[in-house]
Amino acid sequence: MHQSVTRLFAGMLMLATILLVWNQVAMAALVIRETPLELQTADVPLWQLNIGRLAVRRCADCRVSWLRVDEATRYEVSTAGQVERAEFVQQAREPAGRAGMITLFLEPGAEYVLRLRLSPRRGS
C-alpha cells in the first residue's frame, strides 16, 4: 500500500514538473514582432512619407509622436497587396482611401514603421 502511494505521489510530481516546464517553453516562444496602430487615413499626413518622418497622434489628447519611415518600410493595400510607396500614396489620396483606415505596424519599443497597410472604405 505504501509503495502505491509513493508511486502515485512521484507520478503526480513528475506530471506537475512536465507541465511547469512545458508552460515556460510555450511562454518563451511568444515573440512580438510588430505593434499595430490604426488611424483614419484622413488623419495621416501622407506627404510626410517622402521625408522619412511621420507625425501622428495616437489619441485626441495625446501629444504628437514622430515615427521613422525609410526605404525598408513596406507598403500594402488591402485590395492589391504589396505596392510601391507612390502607389500607396496615390490610393490613399483617392476618396475611398481617404475614407478608409491606415494601420501602421511599428517595431516594438521603437518609433520605426515596419509597414503600412491601407484599407480603403468600400463603396466610397
TIVO-2410 file (N, C-alpha, C; in nm, 3 decimals):
# residues 124
REC num residu      c1      c2      c3 atome chaine
REC   1      M   0.083  -0.118   0.000     N      A
REC   1      M   0.000   0.000   0.000    CA      A
REC   1      M   0.087   0.125   0.000     C      A
REC   2      H   0.193   0.120   0.084     N      A
REC   2      H   0.281   0.235   0.096    CA      A
REC   2      H   0.353   0.263  -0.037     C      A
REC   3      Q   0.390   0.156  -0.111     N      A
REC   3      Q   0.456   0.172  -0.240    CA      A
REC   3      Q   0.362   0.236  -0.342     C      A
REC   4      S   0.234   0.200  -0.339     N      A
REC   4      S   0.137   0.256  -0.433    CA      A
REC   4      S   0.122   0.406  -0.412     C      A
REC   5      V   0.115   0.448  -0.288     N      A
REC   5      V   0.101   0.591  -0.257    CA      A
REC   5      V   0.227   0.664  -0.299     C      A
REC   6      T   0.343   0.606  -0.277     N      A
REC   6      T   0.470   0.668  -0.316    CA      A
REC   6      T   0.478   0.683  -0.467     C      A
REC   7      R   0.439   0.577  -0.540     N      A
REC   7      R   0.440   0.585  -0.686    CA      A
REC   7      R   0.341   0.689  -0.737     C      A
REC   8      L   0.223   0.693  -0.678     N      A
REC   8      L   0.122   0.790  -0.718    CA      A
REC   8      L   0.174   0.932  -0.694     C      A
REC   9      F   0.232   0.957  -0.579     N      A
REC   9      F   0.287   1.088  -0.546    CA      A
REC   9      F   0.402   1.124  -0.642     C      A
REC  10      A   0.490   1.030  -0.671     N      A
REC  10      A   0.601   1.055  -0.764    CA      A
REC  10      A   0.549   1.085  -0.904     C      A
REC  11      G   0.447   1.013  -0.947     N      A
REC  11      G   0.387   1.038  -1.078    CA      A
REC  11      G   0.324   1.175  -1.087     C      A
REC  12      M   0.252   1.215  -0.981     N      A
REC  12      M   0.190   1.347  -0.979    CA      A
REC  12      M   0.296   1.457  -0.979     C      A
REC  13      L   0.404   1.435  -0.905     N      A
REC  13      L   0.513   1.531  -0.901    CA      A
REC  13      L   0.580   1.543  -1.038     C      A
REC  14      M   0.599   1.431  -1.107     N      A
REC  14      M   0.660   1.432  -1.240    CA      A
REC  14      M   0.568   1.505  -1.339     C      A
REC  15      L   0.437   1.478  -1.331     N      A
REC  15      L   0.342   1.544  -1.420    CA      A
REC  15      L   0.341   1.695  -1.396     C      A
REC  16      A   0.344   1.736  -1.271     N      A
REC  16      A   0.348   1.879  -1.239    CA      A
REC  16      A   0.475   1.944  -1.293     C      A
REC  17      T   0.587   1.875  -1.283     N      A
REC  17      T   0.714   1.927  -1.334    CA      A
REC  17      T   0.709   1.941  -1.486     C      A
REC  18      I   0.656   1.841  -1.555     N      A
REC  18      I   0.644   1.846  -1.701    CA      A
REC  18      I   0.554   1.962  -1.743     C      A
REC  19      L   0.441   1.979  -1.676     N      A
REC  19      L   0.350   2.088  -1.710    CA      A
REC  19      L   0.415   2.224  -1.685     C      A
REC  20      L   0.490   2.236  -1.578     N      A
REC  20      L   0.557   2.361  -1.547    CA      A
REC  20      L   0.663   2.394  -1.653     C      A
REC  21      V   0.744   2.296  -1.691     N      A
REC  21      V   0.847   2.317  -1.793    CA      A
REC  21      V   0.781   2.347  -1.927     C      A
REC  22      W   0.676   2.274  -1.963     N      A
REC  22      W   0.607   2.298  -2.090    CA      A
REC  22      W   0.550   2.440  -2.094     C      A
REC  23      N   0.493   2.486  -1.984     N      A
REC  23      N   0.438   2.620  -1.977    CA      A
REC  23      N   0.547   2.725  -2.000     C      A
REC  24      Q   0.664   2.705  -1.943     N      A
REC  24      Q   0.774   2.800  -1.960    CA      A
REC  24      Q   0.824   2.800  -2.105     C      A
REC  25      V   0.828   2.684  -2.170     N      A
REC  25      V   0.870   2.676  -2.309    CA      A
REC  25      V   0.769   2.747  -2.398     C      A
REC  26      A   0.640   2.727  -2.372     N      A
REC  26      A   0.537   2.791  -2.452    CA      A
REC  26      A   0.542   2.943  -2.435     C      A
REC  27      M   0.568   2.992  -2.317     N      A
REC  27      M   0.574   3.136  -2.296    CA      A
REC  27      M   0.697   3.195  -2.364     C      A
REC  28      A   0.805   3.123  -2.367     N      A
REC  28      A   0.927   3.173  -2.430    CA      A
REC  28      A   0.914   3.181  -2.581     C      A
REC  29      A   0.823   3.106  -2.640     N      A
REC  29      A   0.807   3.104  -2.785    CA      A
REC  29      A   0.730   3.225  -2.837     C      A
REC  30      L   0.660   3.299  -2.751     N      A
REC  30      L   0.581   3.414  -2.792    CA      A
REC  30      L   0.671   3.535  -2.807     C      A
REC  31      V   0.685   3.584  -2.932     N      A
REC  31      V   0.769   3.699  -2.961    CA      A
REC  31      V   0.686   3.799  -3.039     C      A
REC  32      I   0.679   3.921  -2.990     N      A
REC  32      I   0.604   4.025  -3.059    CA      A
REC  32      I   0.697   4.092  -3.159     C      A
REC  33      R   0.660   4.087  -3.286     N      A
REC  33      R   0.743   4.143  -3.391    CA      A
REC  33      R   0.694   4.278  -3.440     C      A
REC  34      E   0.565   4.306  -3.424     N      A
REC  34      E   0.508   4.432  -3.470    CA      A
REC  34      E   0.400   4.477  -3.372     C      A
REC  35      T   0.389   4.607  -3.356     N      A
REC  35      T   0.284   4.665  -3.275    CA      A
REC  35      T   0.195   4.747  -3.367     C      A
REC  36      P   0.067   4.710  -3.384     N      A
REC  36      P  -0.018   4.783  -3.477    CA      A
REC  36      P  -0.074   4.912  -3.416     C      A
REC  37      L  -0.093   5.010  -3.501     N      A
REC  37      L  -0.155   5.137  -3.465    CA      A
REC  37      L  -0.246   5.175  -3.580     C      A
REC  38      E  -0.378   5.175  -3.556     N      A
REC  38      E  -0.474   5.200  -3.662    CA      A
REC  38      E  -0.522   5.345  -3.654     C      A
REC  39      L  -0.518   5.413  -3.769     N      A
REC  39      L  -0.558   5.553  -3.778    CA      A
REC  39      L  -0.648   5.572  -3.900     C      A
REC  40      Q  -0.733   5.673  -3.894     N      A
REC  40      Q  -0.810   5.710  -4.012    CA      A
REC  40      Q  -0.713   5.771  -4.112     C      A
REC  41      T  -0.729   5.736  -4.238     N      A
REC  41      T  -0.638   5.786  -4.341    CA      A
REC  41      T  -0.635   5.938  -4.343     C      A
REC  42      A  -0.749   6.000  -4.323     N      A
REC  42      A  -0.757   6.146  -4.324    CA      A
REC  42      A  -0.669   6.209  -4.215     C      A
REC  43      D  -0.635   6.135  -4.110     N      A
REC  43      D  -0.552   6.186  -4.001    CA      A
REC  43      D  -0.403   6.165  -4.023     C      A
REC  44      V  -0.366   6.101  -4.133     N      A
REC  44      V  -0.225   6.072  -4.161    CA      A
REC  44      V  -0.173   6.170  -4.266     C      A
REC  45      P  -0.071   6.250  -4.233     N      A
REC  45      P  -0.013   6.344  -4.332    CA      A
REC  45      P   0.072   6.268  -4.435     C      A
REC  46      L   0.010   6.231  -4.544     N      A
REC  46      L   0.074   6.144  -4.645    CA      A
REC  46      L   0.200   6.205  -4.704     C      A
REC  47      W   0.208   6.336  -4.718     N      A
REC  47      W   0.326   6.399  -4.778    CA      A
REC  47      W   0.451   6.372  -4.695     C      A
REC  48      Q   0.434   6.344  -4.565     N      A
REC  48      Q   0.549   6.318  -4.479    CA      A
REC  48      Q   0.617   6.185  -4.508     C      A
REC  49      L   0.548   6.095  -4.579     N      A
REC  49      L   0.610   5.967  -4.613    CA      A
REC  49      L   0.733   5.988  -4.701     C      A
REC  50      N   0.737   6.099  -4.775     N      A
REC  50      N   0.850   6.128  -4.864    CA      A
REC  50      N   0.970   6.185  -4.791     C      A
REC  51      I   0.953   6.237  -4.669     N      A
REC  51      I   1.065   6.297  -4.596    CA      A
REC  51      I   1.122   6.204  -4.489     C      A
REC  52      G   1.057   6.089  -4.468     N      A
REC  52      G   1.112   5.991  -4.375    CA      A
REC  52      G   1.067   6.004  -4.231     C      A
REC  53      R   0.978   6.098  -4.202     N      A
REC  53      R   0.925   6.113  -4.067    CA      A
REC  53      R   0.776   6.136  -4.076     C      A
REC  54      L   0.702   6.070  -3.991     N      A
REC  54      L   0.557   6.075  -3.995    CA      A
REC  54      L   0.507   6.119  -3.857     C      A
REC  55      A   0.432   6.229  -3.853     N      A
REC  55      A   0.377   6.280  -3.727    CA      A
REC  55      A   0.235   6.227  -3.709     C      A
REC  56      V   0.210   6.156  -3.599     N      A
REC  56      V   0.077   6.103  -3.572    CA      A
REC  56      V   0.039   6.128  -3.426     C      A
REC  57      R  -0.090   6.138  -3.403     N      A
REC  57      R  -0.146   6.143  -3.267    CA      A
REC  57      R  -0.216   6.010  -3.242     C      A
REC  58      R  -0.177   5.944  -3.135     N      A
REC  58      R  -0.234   5.814  -3.103    CA      A
REC  58      R  -0.375   5.825  -3.046     C      A
REC  59      C  -0.409   5.943  -2.993     N      A
REC  59      C  -0.544   5.971  -2.943    CA      A
REC  59      C  -0.566   6.122  -2.951     C      A
REC  60      A  -0.688   6.166  -2.929     N      A
REC  60      A  -0.721   6.308  -2.943    CA      A
REC  60      A  -0.643   6.395  -2.844     C      A
REC  61      D  -0.618   6.344  -2.725     N      A
REC  61      D  -0.547   6.420  -2.621    CA      A
REC  61      D  -0.397   6.393  -2.616     C      A
REC  62      C  -0.350   6.301  -2.696     N      A
REC  62      C  -0.208   6.263  -2.693    CA      A
REC  62      C  -0.123   6.365  -2.767     C      A
REC  63      R   0.003   6.373  -2.727     N      A
REC  63      R   0.095   6.460  -2.799    CA      A
REC  63      R   0.139   6.390  -2.928     C      A
REC  64      V   0.197   6.466  -3.017     N      A
REC  64      V   0.240   6.413  -3.147    CA      A
REC  64      V   0.359   6.318  -3.128     C      A
REC  65      S   0.352   6.205  -3.195     N      A
REC  65      S   0.464   6.110  -3.198    CA      A
REC  65      S   0.527   6.118  -3.337     C      A
REC  66      W   0.658   6.122  -3.340     N      A
REC  66      W   0.732   6.123  -3.468    CA      A
REC  66      W   0.781   5.983  -3.496     C      A
REC  67      L   0.735   5.925  -3.606     N      A
REC  67      L   0.771   5.790  -3.645    CA      A
REC  67      L   0.860   5.795  -3.769     C      A
REC  68      R   0.958   5.705  -3.774     N      A
REC  68      R   1.050   5.698  -3.887    CA      A
REC  68      R   0.999   5.602  -3.993     C      A
REC  69      V   1.014   5.641  -4.120     N      A
REC  69      V   0.992   5.553  -4.234    CA      A
REC  69      V   1.115   5.565  -4.323     C      A
REC  70      D   1.150   5.458  -4.392     N      A
REC  70      D   1.266   5.463  -4.482    CA      A
REC  70      D   1.244   5.367  -4.598     C      A
REC  71      E   1.349   5.341  -4.674     N      A
REC  71      E   1.336   5.255  -4.791    CA      A
REC  71      E   1.302   5.110  -4.755     C      A
REC  72      A   1.323   5.069  -4.631     N      A
REC  72      A   1.289   4.933  -4.590    CA      A
REC  72      A   1.143   4.920  -4.547     C      A
REC  73      T   1.075   5.030  -4.525     N      A
REC  73      T   0.934   5.027  -4.487    CA      A
REC  73      T   0.853   4.971  -4.603     C      A
REC  74      R   0.763   4.877  -4.572     N      A
REC  74      R   0.680   4.815  -4.676    CA      A
REC  74      R   0.542   4.881  -4.678     C      A
REC  75      Y   0.483   4.886  -4.795     N      A
REC  75      Y   0.351   4.947  -4.815    CA      A
REC  75      Y   0.257   4.843  -4.873     C      A
REC  76      E   0.138   4.832  -4.814     N      A
REC  76      E   0.040   4.734  -4.860    CA      A
REC  76      E  -0.096   4.802  -4.875     C      A
REC  77      V  -0.172   4.757  -4.973     N      A
REC  77      V  -0.310   4.799  -4.991    CA      A
REC  77      V  -0.393   4.672  -4.983     C      A
REC  78      S  -0.499   4.674  -4.903     N      A
REC  78      S  -0.576   4.551  -4.880    CA      A
REC  78      S  -0.631   4.491  -5.008     C      A
REC  79      T  -0.657   4.573  -5.108     N      A
REC  79      T  -0.713   4.521  -5.234    CA      A
REC  79      T  -0.607   4.480  -5.335     C      A
REC  80      A  -0.480   4.520  -5.315     N      A
REC  80      A  -0.376   4.495  -5.416    CA      A
REC  80      A  -0.252   4.425  -5.362     C      A
REC  81      G  -0.239   4.414  -5.232     N      A
REC  81      G  -0.119   4.354  -5.174    CA      A
REC  81      G  -0.007   4.456  -5.161     C      A
REC  82      Q   0.118   4.410  -5.168     N      A
REC  82      Q   0.232   4.500  -5.151    CA      A
REC  82      Q   0.248   4.588  -5.274     C      A
REC  83      V   0.269   4.719  -5.250     N      A
REC  83      V   0.284   4.816  -5.358    CA      A
REC  83      V   0.401   4.908  -5.327     C      A
REC  84      E   0.439   4.987  -5.424     N      A
REC  84      E   0.543   5.088  -5.405    CA      A
REC  84      E   0.483   5.206  -5.327     C      A
REC  85      R   0.569   5.286  -5.266     N      A
REC  85      R   0.524   5.400  -5.186    CA      A
REC  85      R   0.435   5.495  -5.267     C      A
REC  86      A   0.474   5.527  -5.390     N      A
REC  86      A   0.396   5.619  -5.474    CA      A
REC  86      A   0.255   5.566  -5.499     C      A
REC  87      E   0.242   5.437  -5.527     N      A
REC  87      E   0.111   5.375  -5.549    CA      A
REC  87      E   0.028   5.380  -5.421     C      A
REC  88      F   0.091   5.354  -5.307     N      A
REC  88      F   0.023   5.360  -5.178    CA      A
REC  88      F  -0.034   5.499  -5.154     C      A
REC  89      V   0.050   5.602  -5.173     N      A
REC  89      V   0.006   5.741  -5.151    CA      A
REC  89      V  -0.106   5.777  -5.247     C      A
REC  90      Q  -0.095   5.735  -5.373     N      A
REC  90      Q  -0.198   5.765  -5.472    CA      A
REC  90      Q  -0.332   5.706  -5.430     C      A
REC  91      Q  -0.334   5.579  -5.388     N      A
REC  91      Q  -0.459   5.516  -5.347    CA      A
REC  91      Q  -0.512   5.575  -5.217     C      A
REC  92      A  -0.423   5.618  -5.130     N      A
REC  92      A  -0.467   5.679  -5.004    CA      A
REC  92      A  -0.529   5.817  -5.027     C      A
REC  93      R  -0.492   5.884  -5.136     N      A
REC  93      R  -0.547   6.016  -5.167    CA      A
REC  93      R  -0.682   6.009  -5.238     C      A
REC  94      E  -0.717   5.894  -5.293     N      A
REC  94      E  -0.846   5.878  -5.358    CA      A
REC  94      E  -0.957   5.881  -5.253     C      A
REC  95      P  -1.082   5.914  -5.292     N      A
REC  95      P  -1.191   5.924  -5.194    CA      A
REC  95      P  -1.209   5.799  -5.107     C      A
REC  96      A  -1.200   5.680  -5.167     N      A
REC  96      A  -1.214   5.557  -5.088    CA      A
REC  96      A  -1.100   5.542  -4.989     C      A
REC  97      G  -0.980   5.581  -5.030     N      A
REC  97      G  -0.864   5.574  -4.941    CA      A
REC  97      G  -0.874   5.672  -4.827     C      A
REC  98      R  -0.914   5.797  -4.856     N      A
REC  98      R  -0.925   5.900  -4.752    CA      A
REC  98      R  -1.031   5.863  -4.649     C      A
REC  99      A  -1.135   5.790  -4.693     N      A
REC  99      A  -1.242   5.750  -4.601    CA      A
REC  99      A  -1.208   5.621  -4.525     C      A
REC 100      G  -1.098   5.559  -4.561     N      A
REC 100      G  -1.060   5.431  -4.500    CA      A
REC 100      G  -0.967   5.446  -4.382     C      A
REC 101      M  -0.892   5.340  -4.357     N      A
REC 101      M  -0.801   5.334  -4.242    CA      A
REC 101      M  -0.661   5.296  -4.290     C      A
REC 102      I  -0.561   5.343  -4.214     N      A
REC 102      I  -0.423   5.301  -4.235    CA      A
REC 102      I  -0.376   5.238  -4.104     C      A
REC 103      T  -0.321   5.119  -4.114     N      A
REC 103      T  -0.262   5.054  -3.998    CA      A
REC 103      T  -0.111   5.065  -4.010     C      A
REC 104      L  -0.050   5.124  -3.909     N      A
REC 104      L   0.096   5.132  -3.901    CA      A
REC 104      L   0.143   5.016  -3.815     C      A
REC 105      F   0.238   4.942  -3.864     N      A
REC 105      F   0.295   4.833  -3.787    CA      A
REC 105      F   0.433   4.879  -3.740     C      A
REC 106      L   0.444   4.903  -3.609     N      A
REC 106      L   0.565   4.961  -3.551    CA      A
REC 106      L   0.656   4.854  -3.495     C      A
REC 107      E   0.784   4.882  -3.497     N      A
REC 107      E   0.881   4.795  -3.432    CA      A
REC 107      E   0.862   4.811  -3.282     C      A
REC 108      P   0.844   4.701  -3.207     N      A
REC 108      P   0.820   4.712  -3.063    CA      A
REC 108      P   0.933   4.788  -2.993     C      A
REC 109      G   0.895   4.883  -2.911     N      A
REC 109      G   0.992   4.959  -2.834    CA      A
REC 109      G   1.066   5.065  -2.913     C      A
REC 110      A   1.026   5.090  -3.036     N      A
REC 110      A   1.093   5.189  -3.120    CA      A
REC 110      A   0.989   5.272  -3.192     C      A
REC 111      E   1.030   5.383  -3.243     N      A
REC 111      E   0.941   5.471  -3.319    CA      A
REC 111      E   0.969   5.453  -3.468     C      A
REC 112      Y   0.975   5.328  -3.513     N      A
REC 112      Y   1.006   5.295  -3.652    CA      A
REC 112      Y   0.888   5.219  -3.712     C      A
REC 113      V   0.844   5.260  -3.831     N      A
REC 113      V   0.734   5.195  -3.901    CA      A
REC 113      V   0.790   5.086  -3.991     C      A
REC 114      L   0.756   4.962  -3.961     N      A
REC 114      L   0.800   4.848  -4.042    CA      A
REC 114      L   0.718   4.840  -4.170     C      A
REC 115      R   0.586   4.861  -4.157     N      A
REC 115      R   0.500   4.857  -4.276    CA      A
REC 115      R   0.372   4.937  -4.250     C      A
REC 116      L   0.309   4.978  -4.358     N      A
REC 116      L   0.181   5.048  -4.354    CA      A
REC 116      L   0.083   4.969  -4.438     C      A
REC 117      R  -0.040   4.959  -4.391     N      A
REC 117      R  -0.144   4.887  -4.466    CA      A
REC 117      R  -0.265   4.978  -4.481     C      A
REC 118      L  -0.303   5.005  -4.605     N      A
REC 118      L  -0.419   5.088  -4.636    CA      A
REC 118      L  -0.540   4.998  -4.655     C      A
REC 119      S  -0.648   5.032  -4.587     N      A
REC 119      S  -0.777   4.961  -4.604    CA      A
REC 119      S  -0.880   5.063  -4.649     C      A
REC 120      P  -0.896   5.079  -4.782     N      A
REC 120      P  -0.993   5.176  -4.833    CA      A
REC 120      P  -1.135   5.140  -4.791     C      A
REC 121      R  -1.218   5.240  -4.777     N      A
REC 121      R  -1.359   5.216  -4.741    CA      A
REC 121      R  -1.431   5.165  -4.866     C      A
REC 122      R  -1.504   5.060  -4.850     N      A
REC 122      R  -1.580   5.002  -4.962    CA      A
REC 122      R  -1.701   5.090  -4.994     C      A
REC 123      G  -1.727   5.102  -5.123     N      A
REC 123      G  -1.845   5.176  -5.167    CA      A
REC 123      G  -1.827   5.326  -5.170     C      A
REC 124      S  -1.704   5.376  -5.146     N      A
REC 124      S  -1.682   5.521  -5.149    CA      A
REC 124      S  -1.632   5.563  -5.284     C      A
***
